[in-house]
Amino acid sequence: MNKAEMIEIVATKANASKAATATIVGAAIEAISDALAKGESVQFIGFGTFSVQERQARTGRNPQTGKEMKIPAKKVVRFKPGAALSASANATKGKKKK
């Protein structure tokens, strides 16, 4: 599912216009991004938690040349699914993907 498909599904379920739904979804994504940029975590009970973690600098290898290279430290976004989301994913194991 991509953003446009999600907007269409949410608009149908909420009985709202696609334009209004697109604005709301965009604002929600922006609010999550802003909170993560501040180093805050965003928690949706039953769905999951978005958080920011620091990844340490490390030494890696260039797969083409085999040469060692330094990989700098950086912040990465993590998502830990909630119990309800995990349960719903496991409940649909037998279904085929499109």
Residue pairs with C-beta under 8 A, 6 or more apart in sequence:
1 9
3 25
6 25
7 18
7 21
7 22
7 25
8 18
10 16
10 21
10 25
11 17
11 18
11 20
11 21
14 21
32 42
32 50
35 41
35 42
35 50
36 42
36 50
36 51
36 52
36 77
39 52
41 49
41 50
41 51
41 52
42 49
42 50
42 51
43 49
43 50
44 82
45 82
46 82
46 83
46 84
46 85
47 81
47 82
47 84
47 85
48 79
48 80
48 81
48 82
48 85
49 79
49 80
49 82
50 77
50 78
50 79
51 77
51 78
51 79
51 80
52 75
52 76
52 77
52 78
53 75
53 76
53 78
54 73
54 74
54 75
54 76
55 73
55 74
55 75
55 76
56 73
57 70
57 71
57 72
57 73
58 70
58 71
59 68
59 69
59 70
59 71
60 68
60 69
60 70
60 71
61 67
61 68
61 69
62 68
62 69
81 89
